[in-house]
Amino acid sequence: MKRIIPIIALLALLLSSCGTQRQTQPHRYQTLSQKASTTLELDQHKYTVGCSIQMWRNELIILSLQPMLGIEMLRMEATKDSVILVDKMNRRYTVIAYDMFANQVSPNPSFRLIQDFVSAPITPEKEQKNQLDFSFGSHKIRIMCKFSQREYNTLNTPKRLDLQKYKQVSLRDILPL
């Protein structure tokens, strides 16, 4: 169990860069809700994780990772300036500025990149490209995504976590890679 939390945390940080299979989006929407099945290959290990994504356009994206029986173990809340990564199992969190990974992950993480990823319309190119390969330090990573159950304009006000219930730690405490 201790090994899966860092893997899921890494998945949350890199999820914004993989290709998808999804339906065409309407031209105007303010919120987006969808479910996904994501497979992460890290070195010689393979993990499949269910997740849900809620997006309030140009404001907030919440990615909830549920690897077992729909129980939320990890949450990522992305805003325009940073990402809050919450390890719900161990009641701790970290705040990550996008530029922290500017030289380590390509493409460079940003709110716009994540938003474009979760809301991009389907194209023949994206339909065929449902995976991406990364290097993160000495680790080789492949992410494959399949999105389903997309709904537009069905979300109310975001329900953010009360971080006072969690302990703030460094990124290395959550993601010791």
Secondary structure, DSSP 4 states (H G I P E B T S, - for coil): -TTHHHHHHHHHHHGGG-----PPPPS--SEEEEEEEEEEEETTEEEEEEEEEEEETTTEEEEEEE-BTTB--EEEEE-SSEEEEEETTTTEEEEEEGGGGTTTSSSPP-HHHHHHHHHPPP-HHHHH--EEEEEETTEEEEEEEEEEEEEES---S-----GGGSEE--HHHH---
